[in-house]
Amino acid sequence: MHRVRDAMASLPNVREVRMFGGLSFMVDARLSVSASIDGNLLVRIAPADYDELCQRGGKPAYMGKGRPMGPGWLTVPFEHLQDDGELAYWINVGIDSRDA
């Protein structure tokens, strides 16, 4: 959570909200990413990019057991976020999804 907060600190119009069992980051009043307690990152994506982003390491996102969130969301496992560059990539995917 701290790494996500640090990565988003320089952005304007960022607000933190507790939801989805973690800390969510709203950019311009729209949810972009949510850092979970277990280190995974929930990322809002452009649905058209779903397959490509799954190949990069994203996994289908679920809201509870057996309730998929759909093609506008992915979960990026903690192990794919160890590199700061990779974390920044996924945060930018969440922020850029506003334009999709």
N, CA, C and O atoms as CSV, one atom per row, in Angstrom:
chain,resi,resn,atom,element,x,y,z
A,1,MET,N,N,0.821,-1.187,0.000
A,1,MET,CA,C,0.000,0.000,0.000
A,1,MET,C,C,0.866,1.253,0.000
A,1,MET,O,O,0.553,2.239,-0.667
A,2,HIS,N,N,1.957,1.202,0.756
A,2,HIS,CA,C,2.826,2.373,0.829
A,2,HIS,C,C,3.493,2.659,-0.509
A,2,HIS,O,O,3.665,3.819,-0.884
A,3,ARG,N,N,3.868,1.613,-1.225
A,3,ARG,CA,C,4.506,1.816,-2.529
A,3,ARG,C,C,3.529,2.424,-3.520
A,3,ARG,O,O,3.907,3.274,-4.327
A,4,VAL,N,N,2.281,1.995,-3.465
A,4,VAL,CA,C,1.269,2.568,-4.359
A,4,VAL,C,C,1.039,4.025,-3.982
A,4,VAL,O,O,0.979,4.890,-4.856
A,5,ARG,N,N,0.911,4.300,-2.708
A,5,ARG,CA,C,0.721,5.675,-2.241
A,5,ARG,C,C,1.881,6.558,-2.697
A,5,ARG,O,O,1.667,7.664,-3.194
A,6,ASP,N,N,3.096,6.070,-2.528
A,6,ASP,CA,C,4.273,6.841,-2.947
A,6,ASP,C,C,4.276,7.091,-4.454
A,6,ASP,O,O,4.622,8.182,-4.908
A,7,ALA,N,N,3.890,6.074,-5.224
A,7,ALA,CA,C,3.883,6.204,-6.682
A,7,ALA,C,C,2.834,7.205,-7.163
A,7,ALA,O,O,2.985,7.797,-8.231
A,8,MET,N,N,1.785,7.394,-6.385
A,8,MET,CA,C,0.700,8.283,-6.797
A,8,MET,C,C,0.773,9.656,-6.133
A,8,MET,O,O,-0.056,10.525,-6.405
A,9,ALA,N,N,1.751,9.848,-5.273
A,9,ALA,CA,C,1.839,11.082,-4.485
A,9,ALA,C,C,1.946,12.342,-5.329
A,9,ALA,O,O,1.433,13.388,-4.930
A,10,SER,N,N,2.587,12.273,-6.464
A,10,SER,CA,C,2.790,13.480,-7.275
A,10,SER,C,C,1.621,13.789,-8.209
A,10,SER,O,O,1.621,14.825,-8.875
A,11,LEU,N,N,0.640,12.916,-8.265
A,11,LEU,CA,C,-0.503,13.122,-9.161
A,11,LEU,C,C,-1.524,14.079,-8.542
A,11,LEU,O,O,-1.762,14.038,-7.334
A,12,PRO,N,N,-2.124,14.934,-9.362
A,12,PRO,CA,C,-3.180,15.795,-8.833
A,12,PRO,C,C,-4.492,15.006,-8.701
A,12,PRO,O,O,-4.702,14.008,-9.390
A,13,ASN,N,N,-5.342,15.461,-7.826
A,13,ASN,CA,C,-6.691,14.918,-7.688
A,13,ASN,C,C,-6.730,13.436,-7.314
A,13,ASN,O,O,-7.559,12.690,-7.836
A,14,VAL,N,N,-5.842,13.004,-6.415
A,14,VAL,CA,C,-5.850,11.624,-5.926
A,14,VAL,C,C,-6.449,11.615,-4.521
A,14,VAL,O,O,-6.101,12.434,-3.670
A,15,ARG,N,N,-7.349,10.675,-4.309
A,15,ARG,CA,C,-7.983,10.523,-2.997
A,15,ARG,C,C,-7.946,9.055,-2.613
A,15,ARG,O,O,-8.195,8.183,-3.446
A,16,GLU,N,N,-7.638,8.782,-1.362
A,16,GLU,CA,C,-7.601,7.411,-0.851
A,16,GLU,C,C,-8.919,7.089,-0.159
A,16,GLU,O,O,-9.456,7.893,0.603
A,17,VAL,N,N,-9.429,5.880,-0.447
A,17,VAL,CA,C,-10.690,5.423,0.137
A,17,VAL,C,C,-10.526,3.957,0.515
A,17,VAL,O,O,-10.007,3.169,-0.275
A,18,ARG,N,N,-10.959,3.590,1.701
A,18,ARG,CA,C,-10.925,2.186,2.113
A,18,ARG,C,C,-12.117,1.461,1.477
A,18,ARG,O,O,-13.276,1.784,1.737
A,19,MET,N,N,-11.795,0.472,0.637
A,19,MET,CA,C,-12.827,-0.371,0.016
A,19,MET,C,C,-12.153,-1.596,-0.581
A,19,MET,O,O,-10.929,-1.627,-0.714
A,20,PHE,N,N,-12.923,-2.585,-0.935
A,20,PHE,CA,C,-12.428,-3.828,-1.524
A,20,PHE,C,C,-11.401,-4.511,-0.620
A,20,PHE,O,O,-10.505,-5.192,-1.119
A,21,GLY,N,N,-11.510,-4.344,0.674
A,21,GLY,CA,C,-10.589,-4.987,1.605
A,21,GLY,C,C,-9.189,-4.411,1.560
A,21,GLY,O,O,-8.230,-5.086,1.931
A,22,GLY,N,N,-9.060,-3.197,1.119
A,22,GLY,CA,C,-7.744,-2.570,1.045
A,22,GLY,C,C,-7.877,-1.070,0.935
A,22,GLY,O,O,-8.843,-0.477,1.415
A,23,LEU,N,N,-6.893,-0.466,0.296
A,23,LEU,CA,C,-6.874,0.972,0.129
A,23,LEU,C,C,-6.982,1.290,-1.356
A,23,LEU,O,O,-6.103,0.943,-2.145
A,24,SER,N,N,-8.068,1.951,-1.724
A,24,SER,CA,C,-8.322,2.285,-3.121
A,24,SER,C,C,-7.887,3.715,-3.399
A,24,SER,O,O,-7.925,4.585,-2.529
A,25,PHE,N,N,-7.476,3.924,-4.636
A,25,PHE,CA,C,-6.997,5.239,-5.044
A,25,PHE,C,C,-7.875,5.766,-6.162
A,25,PHE,O,O,-7.951,5.192,-7.248
A,26,MET,N,N,-8.533,6.869,-5.866
A,26,MET,CA,C,-9.414,7.530,-6.810
A,26,MET,C,C,-8.618,8.644,-7.483
A,26,MET,O,O,-7.956,9.431,-6.805
A,27,VAL,N,N,-8.676,8.715,-8.795
A,27,VAL,CA,C,-8.048,9.793,-9.548
A,27,VAL,C,C,-9.169,10.511,-10.282
A,27,VAL,O,O,-9.903,9.906,-11.063
A,28,ASP,N,N,-9.290,11.798,-10.022
A,28,ASP,CA,C,-10.390,12.584,-10.589
A,28,ASP,C,C,-11.735,11.934,-10.270
A,28,ASP,O,O,-12.613,11.848,-11.128
A,29,ALA,N,N,-11.887,11.477,-9.025
A,29,ALA,CA,C,-13.126,10.887,-8.504
A,29,ALA,C,C,-13.500,9.558,-9.154
A,29,ALA,O,O,-14.659,9.148,-9.099
A,30,ARG,N,N,-12.539,8.888,-9.764
A,30,ARG,CA,C,-12.800,7.579,-10.407
A,30,ARG,C,C,-11.771,6.577,-9.917
A,30,ARG,O,O,-10.571,6.851,-9.938
A,31,LEU,N,N,-12.232,5.425,-9.479
A,31,LEU,CA,C,-11.336,4.396,-8.969
A,31,LEU,C,C,-10.377,3.935,-10.056
A,31,LEU,O,O,-10.797,3.547,-11.146
A,32,SER,N,N,-9.075,3.981,-9.746
A,32,SER,CA,C,-8.050,3.537,-10.696
A,32,SER,C,C,-7.438,2.220,-10.257
A,32,SER,O,O,-7.377,1.271,-11.039
A,33,VAL,N,N,-6.979,2.156,-9.003
A,33,VAL,CA,C,-6.377,0.937,-8.466
A,33,VAL,C,C,-6.748,0.801,-6.999
A,33,VAL,O,O,-7.123,1.770,-6.339
A,34,SER,N,N,-6.635,-0.434,-6.502
A,34,SER,CA,C,-6.867,-0.696,-5.095
A,34,SER,C,C,-5.816,-1.693,-4.608
A,34,SER,O,O,-5.694,-2.795,-5.143
A,35,ALA,N,N,-5.067,-1.295,-3.596
A,35,ALA,CA,C,-4.027,-2.141,-3.020
A,35,ALA,C,C,-4.636,-2.968,-1.894
A,35,ALA,O,O,-5.208,-2.420,-0.951
A,36,SER,N,N,-4.510,-4.281,-1.996
A,36,SER,CA,C,-5.082,-5.155,-0.970
A,36,SER,C,C,-4.051,-5.453,0.117
A,36,SER,O,O,-2.852,-5.235,-0.062
A,37,ILE,N,N,-4.529,-5.937,1.205
A,37,ILE,CA,C,-3.672,-6.261,2.345
A,37,ILE,C,C,-2.651,-7.330,1.978
A,37,ILE,O,O,-1.537,-7.323,2.502
A,38,ASP,N,N,-3.015,-8.248,1.085
A,38,ASP,CA,C,-2.107,-9.329,0.704
A,38,ASP,C,C,-1.084,-8.920,-0.355
A,38,ASP,O,O,-0.269,-9.739,-0.781
A,39,GLY,N,N,-1.123,-7.648,-0.782
A,39,GLY,CA,C,-0.133,-7.148,-1.720
A,39,GLY,C,C,-0.560,-7.174,-3.176
A,39,GLY,O,O,0.154,-6.663,-4.039
A,40,ASN,N,N,-1.716,-7.762,-3.461
A,40,ASN,CA,C,-2.225,-7.754,-4.832
A,40,ASN,C,C,-2.765,-6.374,-5.170
A,40,ASN,O,O,-3.047,-5.573,-4.278
A,41,LEU,N,N,-2.906,-6.101,-6.449
A,41,LEU,CA,C,-3.409,-4.811,-6.896
A,41,LEU,C,C,-4.609,-5.036,-7.805
A,41,LEU,O,O,-4.502,-5.727,-8.818
A,42,LEU,N,N,-5.738,-4.463,-7.449
A,42,LEU,CA,C,-6.920,-4.463,-8.297
A,42,LEU,C,C,-6.785,-3.265,-9.219
A,42,LEU,O,O,-6.573,-2.143,-8.758
A,43,VAL,N,N,-6.906,-3.498,-10.522
A,43,VAL,CA,C,-6.669,-2.443,-11.508
A,43,VAL,C,C,-7.867,-2.305,-12.440
A,43,VAL,O,O,-8.342,-3.287,-13.011
A,44,ARG,N,N,-8.348,-1.075,-12.584
A,44,ARG,CA,C,-9.382,-0.792,-13.588
A,44,ARG,C,C,-8.680,-0.756,-14.938
A,44,ARG,O,O,-7.614,-0.156,-15.074
A,45,ILE,N,N,-9.277,-1.398,-15.929
A,45,ILE,CA,C,-8.655,-1.446,-17.254
A,45,ILE,C,C,-9.682,-1.120,-18.325
A,45,ILE,O,O,-10.888,-1.153,-18.081
A,46,ALA,N,N,-9.190,-0.809,-19.499
A,46,ALA,CA,C,-10.062,-0.689,-20.666
A,46,ALA,C,C,-10.425,-2.112,-21.082
A,46,ALA,O,O,-9.523,-2.910,-21.339
A,47,PRO,N,N,-11.705,-2.460,-21.157
A,47,PRO,CA,C,-12.093,-3.824,-21.515
A,47,PRO,C,C,-11.444,-4.344,-22.798
A,47,PRO,O,O,-11.191,-5.543,-22.914
A,48,ALA,N,N,-11.175,-3.480,-23.744
A,48,ALA,CA,C,-10.544,-3.904,-24.998
A,48,ALA,C,C,-9.123,-4.426,-24.781
A,48,ALA,O,O,-8.598,-5.156,-25.622
A,49,ASP,N,N,-8.498,-4.058,-23.658
A,49,ASP,CA,C,-7.121,-4.473,-23.367
A,49,ASP,C,C,-7.044,-5.724,-22.494
A,49,ASP,O,O,-5.952,-6.156,-22.127
A,50,TYR,N,N,-8.189,-6.303,-22.161
A,50,TYR,CA,C,-8.256,-7.406,-21.199
A,50,TYR,C,C,-7.313,-8.567,-21.555
A,50,TYR,O,O,-6.499,-8.967,-20.724
A,51,ASP,N,N,-7.410,-9.103,-22.757
A,51,ASP,CA,C,-6.592,-10.265,-23.135
A,51,ASP,C,C,-5.103,-9.934,-23.110
A,51,ASP,O,O,-4.301,-10.719,-22.603
A,52,GLU,N,N,-4.735,-8.794,-23.646
A,52,GLU,CA,C,-3.329,-8.381,-23.667
A,52,GLU,C,C,-2.768,-8.235,-22.248
A,52,GLU,O,O,-1.644,-8.656,-21.976
A,53,LEU,N,N,-3.551,-7.641,-21.352
A,53,LEU,CA,C,-3.084,-7.431,-19.983
A,53,LEU,C,C,-3.057,-8.738,-19.185
A,53,LEU,O,O,-2.259,-8.877,-18.258
A,54,CYS,N,N,-3.912,-9.686,-19.534
A,54,CYS,CA,C,-3.832,-11.012,-18.905
A,54,CYS,C,C,-2.524,-11.693,-19.292
A,54,CYS,O,O,-1.922,-12.389,-18.475
A,55,GLN,N,N,-2.085,-11.500,-20.520
A,55,GLN,CA,C,-0.809,-12.083,-20.954
A,55,GLN,C,C,0.367,-11.441,-20.230
A,55,GLN,O,O,1.426,-12.055,-20.102
A,56,ARG,N,N,0.193,-10.222,-19.760
A,56,ARG,CA,C,1.257,-9.522,-19.040
A,56,ARG,C,C,1.293,-9.920,-17.562
A,56,ARG,O,O,2.231,-9.550,-16.857
A,57,GLY,N,N,0.314,-10.651,-17.087
A,57,GLY,CA,C,0.327,-11.120,-15.704
A,57,GLY,C,C,-0.925,-10.821,-14.910
A,57,GLY,O,O,-1.059,-11.274,-13.773
A,58,GLY,N,N,-1.851,-10.061,-15.494
A,58,GLY,CA,C,-3.101,-9.789,-14.805
A,58,GLY,C,C,-3.975,-11.035,-14.743
A,58,GLY,O,O,-3.908,-11.893,-15.623
A,59,LYS,N,N,-4.780,-11.128,-13.720
A,59,LYS,CA,C,-5.698,-12.257,-13.509
A,59,LYS,C,C,-7.124,-11.719,-13.399
A,59,LYS,O,O,-7.320,-10.578,-12.982
A,60,PRO,N,N,-8.118,-12.522,-13.765
A,60,PRO,CA,C,-9.504,-12.068,-13.593
A,60,PRO,C,C,-9.752,-11.625,-12.148
A,60,PRO,O,O,-9.295,-12.266,-11.202
A,61,ALA,N,N,-10.468,-10.541,-12.002
A,61,ALA,CA,C,-10.781,-10.008,-10.672
A,61,ALA,C,C,-12.146,-10.529,-10.221
A,61,ALA,O,O,-13.072,-10.668,-11.021
A,62,TYR,N,N,-12.246,-10.809,-8.939
A,62,TYR,CA,C,-13.492,-11.313,-8.361
A,62,TYR,C,C,-13.889,-10.469,-7.166
A,62,TYR,O,O,-13.042,-10.018,-6.394
A,63,MET,N,N,-15.196,-10.262,-7.026
A,63,MET,CA,C,-15.738,-9.604,-5.852
A,63,MET,C,C,-16.436,-10.695,-5.055
A,63,MET,O,O,-17.617,-10.974,-5.259
A,64,GLY,N,N,-15.709,-11.288,-4.173
A,64,GLY,CA,C,-16.240,-12.427,-3.442
A,64,GLY,C,C,-16.046,-13.701,-4.245
A,64,GLY,O,O,-15.590,-13.672,-5.388
A,65,LYS,N,N,-16.386,-14.774,-3.651
A,65,LYS,CA,C,-16.191,-16.080,-4.276
A,65,LYS,C,C,-17.161,-16.284,-5.437
A,65,LYS,O,O,-18.378,-16.205,-5.265
A,66,GLY,N,N,-16.607,-16.548,-6.620
A,66,GLY,CA,C,-17.421,-16.861,-7.772
A,66,GLY,C,C,-18.166,-15.701,-8.398
A,66,GLY,O,O,-19.063,-15.914,-9.214
A,67,ARG,N,N,-17.811,-14.466,-8.032
A,67,ARG,CA,C,-18.480,-13.294,-8.579
A,67,ARG,C,C,-17.477,-12.457,-9.375
A,67,ARG,O,O,-16.882,-11.531,-8.822
A,68,PRO,N,N,-17.276,-12.763,-10.664
A,68,PRO,CA,C,-16.308,-12.022,-11.466
A,68,PRO,C,C,-16.714,-10.557,-11.622
A,68,PRO,O,O,-17.897,-10.231,-11.720
A,69,MET,N,N,-15.721,-9.696,-11.643
A,69,MET,CA,C,-15.966,-8.262,-11.782
A,69,MET,C,C,-16.091,-7.843,-13.244
A,69,MET,O,O,-16.498,-6.716,-13.527
A,70,GLY,N,N,-15.749,-8.729,-14.175
A,70,GLY,CA,C,-15.912,-8.435,-15.590
A,70,GLY,C,C,-14.638,-7.938,-16.246
A,70,GLY,O,O,-13.600,-7.806,-15.597
A,71,PRO,N,N,-14.728,-7.664,-17.538
A,71,PRO,CA,C,-13.537,-7.335,-18.324
A,71,PRO,C,C,-12.966,-5.945,-18.075
A,71,PRO,O,O,-11.973,-5.578,-18.704
A,72,GLY,N,N,-13.551,-5.170,-17.190
A,72,GLY,CA,C,-13.022,-3.845,-16.869
A,72,GLY,C,C,-12.101,-3.845,-15.665
A,72,GLY,O,O,-11.661,-2.787,-15.215
A,73,TRP,N,N,-11.802,-5.050,-15.133
A,73,TRP,CA,C,-10.987,-5.157,-13.918
A,73,TRP,C,C,-10.049,-6.347,-13.993
A,73,TRP,O,O,-10.406,-7.395,-14.531
A,74,LEU,N,N,-8.862,-6.186,-13.459
A,74,LEU,CA,C,-7.910,-7.291,-13.296
A,74,LEU,C,C,-7.272,-7.196,-11.918
A,74,LEU,O,O,-7.165,-6.118,-11.332
A,75,THR,N,N,-6.855,-8.343,-11.424
A,75,THR,CA,C,-6.029,-8.387,-10.227
A,75,THR,C,C,-4.613,-8.725,-10.661
A,75,THR,O,O,-4.391,-9.676,-11.412
A,76,VAL,N,N,-3.670,-7.947,-10.187
A,76,VAL,CA,C,-2.266,-8.218,-10.479
A,76,VAL,C,C,-1.658,-8.793,-9.205
A,76,VAL,O,O,-1.606,-8.114,-8.180
A,77,PRO,N,N,-1.195,-10.050,-9.266
A,77,PRO,CA,C,-0.647,-10.695,-8.078
A,77,PRO,C,C,0.617,-9.995,-7.563
A,77,PRO,O,O,1.403,-9.440,-8.331
A,78,PHE,N,N,0.779,-10.042,-6.271
A,78,PHE,CA,C,1.910,-9.431,-5.575
A,78,PHE,C,C,3.247,-9.767,-6.224
A,78,PHE,O,O,4.117,-8.905,-6.352
A,79,GLU,N,N,3.408,-11.024,-6.633
A,79,GLU,CA,C,4.702,-11.424,-7.194
A,79,GLU,C,C,5.049,-10.707,-8.494
A,79,GLU,O,O,6.221,-10.650,-8.866
A,80,HIS,N,N,4.059,-10.159,-9.191
A,80,HIS,CA,C,4.304,-9.416,-10.434
A,80,HIS,C,C,4.575,-7.936,-10.175
A,80,HIS,O,O,4.825,-7.178,-11.112
A,81,LEU,N,N,4.526,-7.526,-8.921
A,81,LEU,CA,C,4.649,-6.107,-8.586
A,81,LEU,C,C,5.919,-5.775,-7.814
A,81,LEU,O,O,6.041,-4.676,-7.272
A,82,GLN,N,N,6.856,-6.699,-7.757
A,82,GLN,CA,C,8.075,-6.476,-6.977
A,82,GLN,C,C,8.958,-5.385,-7.574
A,82,GLN,O,O,9.624,-4.648,-6.847
A,83,ASP,N,N,8.960,-5.288,-8.880
A,83,ASP,CA,C,9.756,-4.289,-9.570
A,83,ASP,C,C,8.993,-2.959,-9.590
A,83,ASP,O,O,7.812,-2.936,-9.937
A,84,ASP,N,N,9.648,-1.860,-9.223
A,84,ASP,CA,C,8.980,-0.562,-9.192
A,84,ASP,C,C,8.461,-0.152,-10.569
A,84,ASP,O,O,7.413,0.485,-10.674
A,85,GLY,N,N,9.187,-0.514,-11.614
A,85,GLY,CA,C,8.742,-0.196,-12.971
A,85,GLY,C,C,7.460,-0.921,-13.326
A,85,GLY,O,O,6.582,-0.354,-13.976
A,86,GLU,N,N,7.348,-2.165,-12.905
A,86,GLU,CA,C,6.134,-2.953,-13.178
A,86,GLU,C,C,4.952,-2.399,-12.381
A,86,GLU,O,O,3.839,-2.307,-12.898
A,87,LEU,N,N,5.196,-2.033,-11.131
A,87,LEU,CA,C,4.145,-1.420,-10.325
A,87,LEU,C,C,3.662,-0.131,-10.995
A,87,LEU,O,O,2.456,0.098,-11.096
A,88,ALA,N,N,4.588,0.706,-11.449
A,88,ALA,CA,C,4.225,1.956,-12.123
A,88,ALA,C,C,3.429,1.675,-13.395
A,88,ALA,O,O,2.484,2.398,-13.712
A,89,TYR,N,N,3.807,0.632,-14.120
A,89,TYR,CA,C,3.072,0.266,-15.341
A,89,TYR,C,C,1.605,0.005,-15.008
A,89,TYR,O,O,0.717,0.563,-15.653
A,90,TRP,N,N,1.344,-0.837,-14.008
A,90,TRP,CA,C,-0.029,-1.209,-13.674
A,90,TRP,C,C,-0.810,-0.032,-13.104
A,90,TRP,O,O,-2.007,0.094,-13.364
A,91,ILE,N,N,-0.163,0.822,-12.338
A,91,ILE,CA,C,-0.846,2.020,-11.844
A,91,ILE,C,C,-1.257,2.896,-13.020
A,91,ILE,O,O,-2.365,3.431,-13.043
A,92,ASN,N,N,-0.375,3.041,-13.985
A,92,ASN,CA,C,-0.707,3.844,-15.165
A,92,ASN,C,C,-1.836,3.228,-15.985
A,92,ASN,O,O,-2.650,3.952,-16.559
A,93,VAL,N,N,-1.893,1.907,-16.044
A,93,VAL,CA,C,-3.017,1.238,-16.728
A,93,VAL,C,C,-4.315,1.662,-16.053
A,93,VAL,O,O,-5.285,2.012,-16.727
A,94,GLY,N,N,-4.334,1.632,-14.717
A,94,GLY,CA,C,-5.542,2.038,-13.980
A,94,GLY,C,C,-5.917,3.476,-14.213
A,94,GLY,O,O,-7.093,3.796,-14.382
A,95,ILE,N,N,-4.928,4.350,-14.225
A,95,ILE,CA,C,-5.193,5.772,-14.440
A,95,ILE,C,C,-5.649,6.008,-15.876
A,95,ILE,O,O,-6.604,6.748,-16.112
A,96,ASP,N,N,-4.970,5.383,-16.833
A,96,ASP,CA,C,-5.306,5.583,-18.248
A,96,ASP,C,C,-6.651,4.991,-18.628
A,96,ASP,O,O,-7.212,5.366,-19.657
A,97,SER,N,N,-7.184,4.074,-17.827
A,97,SER,CA,C,-8.469,3.464,-18.161
A,97,SER,C,C,-9.594,4.488,-18.153
A,97,SER,O,O,-10.669,4.233,-18.698
A,98,ARG,N,N,-9.359,5.633,-17.547
A,98,ARG,CA,C,-10.371,6.707,-17.523
A,98,ARG,C,C,-10.696,7.179,-18.935
A,98,ARG,O,O,-11.798,7.654,-19.213
A,99,ASP,N,N,-9.703,7.036,-19.825
A,99,ASP,CA,C,-9.865,7.535,-21.186
A,99,ASP,C,C,-10.482,6.503,-22.129
A,99,ASP,O,O,-10.750,6.801,-23.293
A,100,ALA,N,N,-10.703,5.292,-21.621
A,100,ALA,CA,C,-11.192,4.215,-22.505
A,100,ALA,C,C,-12.706,4.210,-22.587
A,100,ALA,O,O,-13.284,3.375,-23.283
